[in-house]
Amino acid sequence: MSQQAQFREIEVMPRRLMSDKKAKDLAAIIRDTEGVEEVLTHGPRFSGGGRLTGRFIIVVKTGFAPEDVIAKLKPVCDQTMPYGYDVRVGQFTKPRPTVKDYLRGLER
């Protein structure tokens, strides 16, 4: 088993920040892709309520290879982000709660 096979998350980082509407549209398309369990978006928020997206984390369903999901997402990403993007496979979210999460009451 390759080292990448144990990871179930894909990070897609556009080379430019995306508008909230464009990011929501892309996230909806990604969610509908076979093998995708969840899509998380990250980016700065502004005082006026606006938001830009600079990173997508895609959780792959058990039984699907991240490489297969990337192959399905590549045409959509190429069309949506003509300025380029970077893709990595790895662990990008916390696998379990931290002590700080318990102290804040975020985890029970």
MOPAC internal coordinates of N, CA, C and O (Angstrom, degrees):
PM7 1SCF
backbone

  N    0.0000 0     0.00 0     0.00 0    0    0    0
  C    1.4512 1     0.00 0     0.00 0    1    0    0
  C    1.5304 1   108.83 1     0.00 0    2    1    0
  O    1.2310 1   120.74 1   -51.41 1    3    2    1
  N    1.3142 1   116.20 1   128.59 1    3    2    1
  C    1.4567 1   119.29 1  -179.88 1    5    3    2
  C    1.5247 1   110.14 1   -72.67 1    6    5    3
  O    1.2310 1   121.00 1   -19.45 1    7    6    5
  N    1.3253 1   115.68 1   160.55 1    7    6    5
  C    1.4572 1   120.03 1  -179.37 1    9    7    6
  C    1.5268 1   110.81 1   -63.90 1   10    9    7
  O    1.2310 1   120.13 1   143.84 1   11   10    9
  N    1.3156 1   117.35 1   -36.16 1   11   10    9
  C    1.4647 1   119.71 1  -179.89 1   13   11   10
  C    1.5178 1   111.98 1   -70.20 1   14   13   11
  O    1.2310 1   119.62 1   156.30 1   15   14   13
  N    1.3397 1   118.33 1   -23.70 1   15   14   13
  C    1.4546 1   121.02 1  -177.78 1   17   15   14
  C    1.5239 1   111.90 1   -66.04 1   18   17   15
  O    1.2310 1   119.62 1   154.44 1   19   18   17
  N    1.3339 1   118.33 1   -25.56 1   19   18   17
  C    1.4578 1   120.27 1  -179.18 1   21   19   18
  C    1.5254 1   112.57 1   -78.43 1   22   21   19
  O    1.2310 1   119.40 1   161.67 1   23   22   21
  N    1.3201 1   118.74 1   -18.33 1   23   22   21
  C    1.4536 1   121.69 1  -179.79 1   25   23   22
  C    1.5220 1   110.22 1   -86.80 1   26   25   23
  O    1.2310 1   120.78 1   -35.77 1   27   26   25
  N    1.3390 1   116.11 1   144.23 1   27   26   25
  C    1.4569 1   121.28 1  -178.77 1   29   27   26
  C    1.5195 1   112.47 1  -119.45 1   30   29   27
  O    1.2310 1   119.76 1  -162.78 1   31   30   29
  N    1.3264 1   118.06 1    17.22 1   31   30   29
  C    1.4514 1   120.34 1  -178.77 1   33   31   30
  C    1.5291 1   111.43 1  -126.14 1   34   33   31
  O    1.2310 1   121.76 1   -35.24 1   35   34   33
  N    1.3292 1   114.24 1   144.76 1   35   34   33
  C    1.4591 1   122.28 1   178.42 1   37   35   34
  C    1.5198 1   107.25 1  -122.55 1   38   37   35
  O    1.2310 1   120.58 1   -45.47 1   39   38   37
  N    1.3200 1   116.49 1   134.53 1   39   38   37
  C    1.4566 1   121.45 1   176.25 1   41   39   38
  C    1.5280 1   108.32 1  -109.95 1   42   41   39
  O    1.2310 1   120.76 1   -53.76 1   43   42   41
  N    1.3220 1   116.15 1   126.24 1   43   42   41
  C    1.4648 1   122.14 1   174.79 1   45   43   42
  C    1.5204 1   106.44 1  -116.05 1   46   45   43
  O    1.2310 1   120.97 1   -61.32 1   47   46   45
  N    1.3306 1   115.74 1   118.68 1   47   46   45
  C    1.4647 1   121.03 1  -179.67 1   49   47   46
  C    1.5262 1   109.74 1  -116.93 1   50   49   47
  O    1.2310 1   120.44 1   -70.79 1   51   50   49
  N    1.3407 1   116.76 1   109.21 1   51   50   49
  C    1.4635 1   119.38 1   175.16 1   53   51   50
  C    1.5262 1   109.62 1   -64.48 1   54   53   51
  O    1.2310 1   120.53 1   -31.32 1   55   54   53
  N    1.3060 1   116.60 1   148.68 1   55   54   53
  C    1.4635 1   120.34 1   179.61 1   57   55   54
  C    1.5224 1   112.05 1   -79.39 1   58   57   55
  O    1.2310 1   120.51 1   177.33 1   59   58   57
  N    1.3388 1   116.63 1    -2.67 1   59   58   57
  C    1.4666 1   123.10 1   172.69 1   61   59   58
  C    1.5208 1   107.37 1  -137.53 1   62   61   59
  O    1.2310 1   120.57 1   -27.71 1   63   62   61
  N    1.3150 1   116.51 1   152.29 1   63   62   61
  C    1.4543 1   119.90 1   175.33 1   65   63   62
  C    1.5313 1   109.22 1   -67.94 1   66   65   63
  O    1.2310 1   120.91 1   -37.87 1   67   66   65
  N    1.3289 1   115.87 1   142.13 1   67   66   65
  C    1.4616 1   120.92 1  -178.31 1   69   67   66
  C    1.5180 1   110.03 1  -105.07 1   70   69   67
  O    1.2310 1   120.69 1   -31.47 1   71   70   69
  N    1.3249 1   116.29 1   148.53 1   71   70   69
  C    1.4660 1   120.64 1   175.84 1   73   71   70
  C    1.5219 1   108.98 1   -66.22 1   74   73   71
  O    1.2310 1   121.01 1   -22.09 1   75   74   73
  N    1.3158 1   115.67 1   157.91 1   75   74   73
  C    1.4598 1   121.10 1  -177.43 1   77   75   74
  C    1.5270 1   111.18 1   -60.85 1   78   77   75
  O    1.2310 1   120.07 1   136.61 1   79   78   77
  N    1.3165 1   117.47 1   -43.39 1   79   78   77
  C    1.4710 1   120.84 1  -179.05 1   81   79   78
  C    1.5173 1   111.77 1   -63.46 1   82   81   79
  O    1.2310 1   120.51 1   133.22 1   83   82   81
  N    1.3180 1   116.62 1   -46.78 1   83   82   81
  C    1.4621 1   120.78 1  -179.27 1   85   83   82
  C    1.5353 1   110.42 1   -63.95 1   86   85   83
  O    1.2310 1   120.41 1   141.11 1   87   86   85
  N    1.3379 1   116.82 1   -38.89 1   87   86   85
  C    1.4634 1   121.04 1   179.30 1   89   87   86
  C    1.5256 1   111.18 1   -67.30 1   90   89   87
  O    1.2310 1   120.12 1   140.05 1   91   90   89
  N    1.3405 1   117.38 1   -39.95 1   91   90   89
  C    1.4661 1   120.49 1   178.36 1   93   91   90
  C    1.5165 1   111.29 1   -64.92 1   94   93   91
  O    1.2310 1   120.60 1   139.61 1   95   94   93
  N    1.3278 1   116.45 1   -40.39 1   95   94   93
  C    1.4681 1   120.48 1   177.66 1   97   95   94
  C    1.5276 1   110.82 1   -62.83 1   98   97   95
  O    1.2310 1   120.40 1   135.52 1   99   98   97
  N    1.3360 1   116.83 1   -44.48 1   99   98   97
  C    1.4572 1   120.64 1   179.40 1  101   99   98
  C    1.5288 1   110.63 1   -65.66 1  102  101   99
  O    1.2310 1   120.00 1   138.28 1  103  102  101
  N    1.3292 1   117.61 1   -41.72 1  103  102  101
  C    1.4659 1   121.17 1   179.33 1  105  103  102
  C    1.5275 1   110.95 1   -62.08 1  106  105  103
  O    1.2310 1   120.03 1   142.27 1  107  106  105
  N    1.3234 1   117.55 1   -37.73 1  107  106  105
  C    1.4688 1   120.81 1   177.76 1  109  107  106
  C    1.5290 1   111.18 1   -64.59 1  110  109  107
  O    1.2310 1   120.43 1   139.00 1  111  110  109
  N    1.3218 1   116.78 1   -41.00 1  111  110  109
  C    1.4732 1   120.44 1   177.72 1  113  111  110
  C    1.5259 1   109.92 1   -65.52 1  114  113  111
  O    1.2310 1   120.46 1   137.32 1  115  114  113
  N    1.3187 1   116.73 1   -42.68 1  115  114  113
  C    1.4646 1   120.74 1   179.94 1  117  115  114
  C    1.5230 1   110.34 1   -62.78 1  118  117  115
  O    1.2310 1   119.95 1   137.78 1  119  118  117
  N    1.3499 1   117.70 1   -42.22 1  119  118  117
  C    1.4756 1   121.32 1   179.89 1  121  119  118
  C    1.5214 1   111.79 1   -60.19 1  122  121  119
  O    1.2310 1   120.39 1   146.71 1  123  122  121
  N    1.3282 1   116.85 1   -33.29 1  123  122  121
  C    1.4631 1   121.32 1  -178.60 1  125  123  122
  C    1.5253 1   113.20 1   -80.59 1  126  125  123
  O    1.2310 1   120.05 1   175.34 1  127  126  125
  N    1.3235 1   117.51 1    -4.66 1  127  126  125
  C    1.4645 1   121.74 1  -179.47 1  129  127  126
  C    1.5157 1   109.84 1   -76.50 1  130  129  127
  O    1.2310 1   120.75 1   -42.36 1  131  130  129
  N    1.3083 1   116.17 1   137.64 1  131  130  129
  C    1.4653 1   121.26 1   179.56 1  133  131  130
  C    1.5303 1   110.25 1   -61.96 1  134  133  131
  O    1.2310 1   120.92 1   -47.69 1  135  134  133
  N    1.3263 1   115.84 1   132.31 1  135  134  133
  C    1.4565 1   121.24 1   178.79 1  137  135  134
  C    1.5176 1   114.24 1    96.59 1  138  137  135
  O    1.2310 1   119.97 1   174.42 1  139  138  137
  N    1.3368 1   117.67 1    -5.58 1  139  138  137
  C    1.4650 1   120.95 1  -179.39 1  141  139  138
  C    1.5257 1   109.09 1   -96.52 1  142  141  139
  O    1.2310 1   121.01 1   -53.73 1  143  142  141
  N    1.3210 1   115.67 1   126.27 1  143  142  141
  C    1.4646 1   121.41 1   179.51 1  145  143  142
  C    1.5250 1   111.29 1   -92.63 1  146  145  143
  O    1.2310 1   120.25 1   136.58 1  147  146  145
  N    1.3393 1   117.14 1   -43.42 1  147  146  145
  C    1.4626 1   121.65 1  -174.99 1  149  147  146
  C    1.5235 1   110.06 1  -154.36 1  150  149  147
  O    1.2310 1   120.88 1   -29.01 1  151  150  149
  N    1.3410 1   115.93 1   150.99 1  151  150  149
  C    1.4620 1   121.76 1   176.70 1  153  151  150
  C    1.5288 1   107.97 1  -127.26 1  154  153  151
  O    1.2310 1   120.76 1   -53.99 1  155  154  153
  N    1.3238 1   116.15 1   126.01 1  155  154  153
  C    1.4667 1   122.26 1   177.23 1  157  155  154
  C    1.5202 1   107.87 1  -113.43 1  158  157  155
  O    1.2310 1   120.43 1   -40.88 1  159  158  157
  N    1.3304 1   116.78 1   139.12 1  159  158  157
  C    1.4655 1   120.47 1   177.73 1  161  159  158
  C    1.5207 1   108.77 1  -116.80 1  162  161  159
  O    1.2310 1   121.13 1   -34.15 1  163  162  161
  N    1.3254 1   115.44 1   145.85 1  163  162  161
  C    1.4600 1   122.00 1   179.70 1  165  163  162
  C    1.5192 1   109.26 1  -133.54 1  166  165  163
  O    1.2310 1   121.20 1   -36.23 1  167  166  165
  N    1.3177 1   115.30 1   143.77 1  167  166  165
  C    1.4542 1   120.26 1   176.74 1  169  167  166
  C    1.5109 1   110.70 1   171.65 1  170  169  167
  O    1.2310 1   120.71 1   -10.00 1  171  170  169
  N    1.3189 1   116.25 1   170.00 1  171  170  169
  C    1.4662 1   119.72 1  -178.03 1  173  171  170
  C    1.5236 1   112.74 1   -73.24 1  174  173  171
  O    1.2310 1   121.49 1   -31.27 1  175  174  173
  N    1.3220 1   114.75 1   148.73 1  175  174  173
  C    1.4694 1   122.20 1   173.38 1  177  175  174
  C    1.5258 1   107.81 1  -111.18 1  178  177  175
  O    1.2310 1   121.17 1   -29.38 1  179  178  177
  N    1.3162 1   115.37 1   150.62 1  179  178  177
  C    1.4551 1   120.30 1  -178.33 1  181  179  178
  C    1.5156 1   110.40 1  -115.40 1  182  181  179
  O    1.2310 1   120.42 1   -22.40 1  183  182  181
  N    1.3063 1   116.80 1   157.60 1  183  182  181
  C    1.4671 1   122.13 1  -175.16 1  185  183  182
  C    1.5281 1   112.58 1   -59.83 1  186  185  183
  O    1.2310 1   119.92 1   151.49 1  187  186  185
  N    1.2928 1   117.75 1   -28.51 1  187  186  185
  C    1.4596 1   121.33 1   179.48 1  189  187  186
  C    1.5153 1   113.14 1   -78.96 1  190  189  187
  O    1.2310 1   119.75 1  -178.03 1  191  190  189
  N    1.3218 1   118.09 1     1.97 1  191  190  189
  C    1.4554 1   121.34 1   179.83 1  193  191  190
  C    1.5182 1   113.07 1    96.38 1  194  193  191
  O    1.2310 1   119.90 1   173.88 1  195  194  193
  N    1.3250 1   117.79 1    -6.12 1  195  194  193
  C    1.4512 1   120.50 1   179.34 1  197  195  194
  C    1.5184 1   111.41 1   -74.73 1  198  197  195
  O    1.2310 1   121.36 1   -19.38 1  199  198  197
  N    1.3086 1   115.01 1   160.62 1  199  198  197
  C    1.4569 1   119.88 1   179.85 1  201  199  198
  C    1.5221 1   109.31 1  -148.95 1  202  201  199
  O    1.2310 1   121.10 1   -36.81 1  203  202  201
  N    1.3195 1   115.50 1   143.19 1  203  202  201
  C    1.4528 1   122.11 1   173.68 1  205  203  202
  C    1.5227 1   107.62 1  -118.86 1  206  205  203
  O    1.2310 1   120.25 1   -28.47 1  207  206  205
  N    1.3156 1   117.12 1   151.53 1  207  206  205
  C    1.4574 1   120.98 1  -179.41 1  209  207  206
  C    1.5106 1   109.26 1  -113.84 1  210  209  207
  O    1.2310 1   120.91 1   -48.07 1  211  210  209
  N    1.3238 1   115.87 1   131.93 1  211  210  209
  C    1.4498 1   121.35 1  -179.41 1  213  211  210
  C    1.5209 1   113.54 1  -123.31 1  214  213  211
  O    1.2310 1   120.59 1  -178.88 1  215  214  213
  N    1.3583 1   116.48 1     1.12 1  215  214  213
  C    1.4640 1   118.15 1  -176.22 1  217  215  214
  C    1.5281 1   109.75 1  -162.41 1  218  217  215
  O    1.2310 1   121.08 1   -44.23 1  219  218  217
  N    1.3179 1   115.54 1   135.77 1  219  218  217
  C    1.4580 1   122.37 1   174.06 1  221  219  218
  C    1.5265 1   107.52 1  -117.36 1  222  221  219
  O    1.2310 1   120.50 1   -48.23 1  223  222  221
  N    1.3236 1   116.66 1   131.77 1  223  222  221
  C    1.4645 1   120.80 1   173.17 1  225  223  222
  C    1.5253 1   106.30 1  -113.74 1  226  225  223
  O    1.2310 1   120.66 1   -56.72 1  227  226  225
  N    1.3166 1   116.34 1   123.28 1  227  226  225
  C    1.4514 1   122.83 1  -175.98 1  229  227  226
  C    1.5233 1   108.23 1  -112.25 1  230  229  227
  O    1.2310 1   120.62 1   -58.80 1  231  230  229
  N    1.3271 1   116.41 1   121.20 1  231  230  229
  C    1.4640 1   121.50 1   177.69 1  233  231  230
  C    1.5252 1   107.12 1   -92.40 1  234  233  231
  O    1.2310 1   120.98 1   -53.96 1  235  234  233
  N    1.3370 1   115.74 1   126.04 1  235  234  233
  C    1.4581 1   122.25 1  -177.00 1  237  235  234
  C    1.5255 1   109.42 1   -91.87 1  238  237  235
  O    1.2310 1   120.54 1   -42.50 1  239  238  237
  N    1.3288 1   116.57 1   137.50 1  239  238  237
  C    1.4629 1   121.25 1   178.30 1  241  239  238
  C    1.5231 1   110.34 1   -64.20 1  242  241  239
  O    1.2310 1   121.13 1   -29.27 1  243  242  241
  N    1.3218 1   115.44 1   150.73 1  243  242  241
  C    1.4582 1   121.20 1   175.80 1  245  243  242
  C    1.5295 1   108.65 1   -62.07 1  246  245  243
  O    1.2310 1   120.85 1   -43.03 1  247  246  245
  N    1.3075 1   115.98 1   136.97 1  247  246  245
  C    1.4541 1   121.13 1  -179.95 1  249  247  246
  C    1.5195 1   113.53 1    97.03 1  250  249  247
  O    1.2310 1   120.06 1   171.06 1  251  250  249
  N    1.3080 1   117.48 1    -8.94 1  251  250  249
  C    1.4647 1   121.68 1   178.11 1  253  251  250
  C    1.5262 1   108.76 1  -110.62 1  254  253  251
  O    1.2310 1   120.39 1   -38.29 1  255  254  253
  N    1.3085 1   116.85 1   141.71 1  255  254  253
  C    1.4655 1   121.67 1   177.77 1  257  255  254
  C    1.5284 1   108.87 1   -86.63 1  258  257  255
  O    1.2310 1   120.29 1   -44.64 1  259  258  257
  N    1.3341 1   117.05 1   135.36 1  259  258  257
  C    1.4773 1   119.36 1   178.46 1  261  259  258
  C    1.5277 1   112.35 1   -56.17 1  262  261  259
  O    1.2310 1   120.21 1   144.58 1  263  262  261
  N    1.3146 1   117.21 1   -35.42 1  263  262  261
  C    1.4657 1   120.79 1  -178.97 1  265  263  262
  C    1.5287 1   111.42 1   -62.89 1  266  265  263
  O    1.2310 1   120.32 1   143.85 1  267  266  265
  N    1.3521 1   116.99 1   -36.15 1  267  266  265
  C    1.4639 1   120.44 1   178.52 1  269  267  266
  C    1.5281 1   110.92 1   -68.74 1  270  269  267
  O    1.2310 1   120.51 1   140.41 1  271  270  269
  N    1.3294 1   116.63 1   -39.59 1  271  270  269
  C    1.4619 1   120.77 1   178.54 1  273  271  270
  C    1.5295 1   109.90 1   -66.40 1  274  273  271
  O    1.2310 1   120.33 1   139.37 1  275  274  273
  N    1.3302 1   116.97 1   -40.63 1  275  274  273
  C    1.4723 1   120.76 1   178.04 1  277  275  274
  C    1.5223 1   110.13 1   -59.91 1  278  277  275
  O    1.2310 1   120.37 1   137.63 1  279  278  277
  N    1.3300 1   116.90 1   -42.37 1  279  278  277
  C    1.4676 1   120.55 1   179.68 1  281  279  278
  C    1.5295 1   111.10 1   -61.10 1  282  281  279
  O    1.2310 1   120.12 1   143.95 1  283  282  281
  N    1.3423 1   117.37 1   -36.05 1  283  282  281
  C    1.4631 1   120.93 1   178.67 1  285  283  282
  C    1.5346 1   111.49 1   -73.31 1  286  285  283
  O    1.2310 1   120.51 1   147.12 1  287  286  285
  N    1.3324 1   116.63 1   -32.88 1  287  286  285
  C    1.4657 1   120.63 1  -176.97 1  289  287  286
  C    1.5274 1   113.57 1   -83.35 1  290  289  287
  O    1.2310 1   120.07 1   157.58 1  291  290  289
  N    1.3188 1   117.47 1   -22.42 1  291  290  289
  C    1.4637 1   121.28 1  -174.33 1  293  291  290
  C    1.5300 1   113.38 1   -55.31 1  294  293  291
  O    1.2310 1   118.45 1   132.16 1  295  294  293
  N    1.3376 1   120.55 1   -47.84 1  295  294  293
  C    1.4719 1   118.85 1   179.51 1  297  295  294
  C    1.5329 1   113.29 1   -61.39 1  298  297  295
  O    1.2310 1   120.16 1   141.83 1  299  298  297
  N    1.3232 1   117.30 1   -38.17 1  299  298  297
  C    1.4703 1   121.15 1   179.42 1  301  299  298
  C    1.5248 1   110.04 1   -66.99 1  302  301  299
  O    1.2310 1   120.60 1   135.90 1  303  302  301
  N    1.3297 1   116.46 1   -44.10 1  303  302  301
  C    1.4734 1   120.35 1   179.72 1  305  303  302
  C    1.5227 1   111.18 1   -66.43 1  306  305  303
  O    1.2310 1   119.97 1   140.68 1  307  306  305
  N    1.3313 1   117.65 1   -39.32 1  307  306  305
  C    1.4697 1   120.90 1   178.13 1  309  307  306
  C    1.5280 1   110.99 1   -60.38 1  310  309  307
  O    1.2310 1   120.53 1   139.93 1  311  310  309
  N    1.3303 1   116.59 1   -40.07 1  311  310  309
  C    1.4594 1   120.63 1  -178.72 1  313  311  310
  C    1.5302 1   111.40 1   -74.93 1  314  313  311
  O    1.2310 1   120.20 1   139.44 1  315  314  313
  N    1.3332 1   117.22 1   -40.56 1  315  314  313
  C    1.4651 1   121.36 1  -176.17 1  317  315  314
  C    1.5196 1   112.56 1   -76.83 1  318  317  315
  O    1.2310 1   120.47 1   146.99 1  319  318  317
  N    1.3357 1   116.71 1   -33.01 1  319  318  317
  C    1.4679 1   121.07 1  -176.17 1  321  319  318
  C    1.5287 1   110.40 1  -122.49 1  322  321  319
  O    1.2310 1   119.67 1  -107.29 1  323  322  321
  N    1.3368 1   118.24 1    72.71 1  323  322  321
  C    1.4695 1   120.61 1  -178.37 1  325  323  322
  C    1.5241 1   112.77 1   -65.72 1  326  325  323
  O    1.2310 1   119.96 1   162.53 1  327  326  325
  N    1.3213 1   117.68 1   -17.47 1  327  326  325
  C    1.4681 1   122.69 1   178.72 1  329  327  326
  C    1.5198 1   112.31 1   -79.99 1  330  329  327
  O    1.2310 1   119.87 1   172.74 1  331  330  329
  N    1.3293 1   117.85 1    -7.26 1  331  330  329
  C    1.4571 1   122.03 1   175.30 1  333  331  330
  C    1.5240 1   113.56 1   107.69 1  334  333  331
  O    1.2310 1   121.62 1   -18.50 1  335  334  333
  N    1.2962 1   114.51 1   161.50 1  335  334  333
  C    1.4581 1   122.67 1  -179.79 1  337  335  334
  C    1.5251 1   108.38 1  -160.53 1  338  337  335
  O    1.2310 1   120.87 1   -17.66 1  339  338  337
  N    1.3149 1   115.95 1   162.34 1  339  338  337
  C    1.4548 1   121.85 1   177.59 1  341  339  338
  C    1.5177 1   109.09 1  -119.24 1  342  341  339
  O    1.2310 1   120.58 1   -35.90 1  343  342  341
  N    1.3316 1   116.50 1   144.10 1  343  342  341
  C    1.4652 1   122.30 1  -179.25 1  345  343  342
  C    1.5227 1   108.95 1  -124.80 1  346  345  343
  O    1.2310 1   121.06 1   -46.23 1  347  346  345
  N    1.3418 1   115.58 1   133.77 1  347  346  345
  C    1.4676 1   121.06 1   175.03 1  349  347  346
  C    1.5204 1   108.88 1  -136.07 1  350  349  347
  O    1.2310 1   121.02 1   -28.96 1  351  350  349
  N    1.3235 1   115.66 1   151.04 1  351  350  349
  C    1.4550 1   122.09 1   174.10 1  353  351  350
  C    1.5134 1   107.14 1  -110.98 1  354  353  351
  O    1.2310 1   120.20 1   -45.65 1  355  354  353
  N    1.3328 1   117.23 1   134.35 1  355  354  353
  C    1.4585 1   120.55 1  -179.03 1  357  355  354
  C    1.5094 1   111.17 1   174.62 1  358  357  355
  O    1.2310 1   120.78 1    18.58 1  359  358  357
  N    1.3269 1   116.12 1  -161.42 1  359  358  357
  C    1.4629 1   123.04 1   176.45 1  361  359  358
  C    1.5240 1   107.24 1  -109.20 1  362  361  359
  O    1.2310 1   119.88 1   -68.49 1  363  362  361
  N    1.3401 1   117.83 1   111.51 1  363  362  361
  C    1.4593 1   122.22 1  -174.20 1  365  363  362
  C    1.5249 1   113.03 1  -114.08 1  366  365  363
  O    1.2310 1   120.01 1   172.25 1  367  366  365
  N    1.3123 1   117.60 1    -7.75 1  367  366  365
  C    1.4603 1   121.69 1   175.65 1  369  367  366
  C    1.5237 1   108.63 1  -117.08 1  370  369  367
  O    1.2310 1   120.94 1   -17.47 1  371  370  369
  N    1.3225 1   115.80 1   162.53 1  371  370  369
  C    1.4617 1   119.90 1   179.98 1  373  371  370
  C    1.5293 1   109.28 1   -70.16 1  374  373  371
  O    1.2310 1   119.95 1   -51.33 1  375  374  373
  N    1.3315 1   117.71 1   128.67 1  375  374  373
  C    1.4650 1   119.43 1   179.96 1  377  375  374
  C    1.5297 1   112.80 1   -73.46 1  378  377  375
  O    1.2310 1   119.92 1   157.43 1  379  378  377
  N    1.3279 1   117.76 1   -22.57 1  379  378  377
  C    1.4706 1   121.15 1   178.04 1  381  379  378
  C    1.5296 1   108.37 1  -152.72 1  382  381  379
  O    1.2310 1   120.21 1   -19.17 1  383  382  381
  N    1.3293 1   117.20 1   160.83 1  383  382  381
  C    1.4681 1   120.19 1  -178.34 1  385  383  382
  C    1.5276 1   112.12 1   -64.28 1  386  385  383
  O    1.2310 1   121.32 1   -30.61 1  387  386  385
  N    1.3213 1   115.08 1   149.39 1  387  386  385
  C    1.4562 1   120.95 1   176.97 1  389  387  386
  C    1.5255 1   109.75 1   -96.69 1  390  389  387
  O    1.2310 1   120.42 1    -9.83 1  391  390  389
  N    1.3212 1   116.81 1   170.17 1  391  390  389
  C    1.4567 1   121.54 1   177.03 1  393  391  390
  C    1.5339 1   109.75 1   -59.01 1  394  393  391
  O    1.2310 1   120.54 1   140.52 1  395  394  393
  N    1.3167 1   116.58 1   -39.48 1  395  394  393
  C    1.4675 1   120.98 1   179.29 1  397  395  394
  C    1.5332 1   111.08 1   -61.03 1  398  397  395
  O    1.2310 1   119.96 1   142.67 1  399  398  397
  N    1.3278 1   117.69 1   -37.33 1  399  398  397
  C    1.4624 1   121.05 1   176.92 1  401  399  398
  C    1.5251 1   110.72 1   -61.77 1  402  401  399
  O    1.2310 1   120.64 1   137.28 1  403  402  401
  N    1.3237 1   116.39 1   -42.72 1  403  402  401
  C    1.4651 1   119.89 1   178.42 1  405  403  402
  C    1.5295 1   111.21 1   -64.82 1  406  405  403
  O    1.2310 1   120.11 1   137.84 1  407  406  405
  N    1.3364 1   117.39 1   -42.16 1  407  406  405
  C    1.4530 1   120.53 1   179.91 1  409  407  406
  C    1.5258 1   112.98 1   -64.39 1  410  409  407
  O    1.2310 1   120.67 1   145.47 1  411  410  409
  N    1.3092 1   116.33 1   -34.53 1  411  410  409
  C    1.4633 1   121.42 1   178.78 1  413  411  410
  C    1.5262 1   111.62 1   -78.01 1  414  413  411
  O    1.2310 1   120.33 1   166.45 1  415  414  413
  N    1.3207 1   116.97 1   -13.55 1  415  414  413
  C    1.4666 1   120.16 1  -177.68 1  417  415  414
  C    1.4962 1   113.25 1    82.75 1  418  417  415
  O    1.2310 1   120.08 1  -163.59 1  419  418  417
  N    1.3341 1   117.46 1    16.41 1  419  418  417
  C    1.4578 1   120.89 1  -179.41 1  421  419  418
  C    1.5199 1   112.08 1   -79.40 1  422  421  419
  O    1.2310 1   120.53 1   161.15 1  423  422  421
  N    1.3108 1   116.59 1   -18.85 1  423  422  421
  C    1.4609 1   120.81 1  -177.87 1  425  423  422
  C    1.5244 1   108.37 1  -128.90 1  426  425  423
  O    1.2310 1   120.51 1   -41.58 1  427  426  425
  N    1.2792 1   116.63 1   138.42 1  427  426  425
  C    1.4685 1   120.65 1  -179.52 1  429  427  426
  C    1.4909 1   111.16 1  -118.68 1  430  429  427
  O    1.2310 1   120.10 1   180.00 1  431  430  429

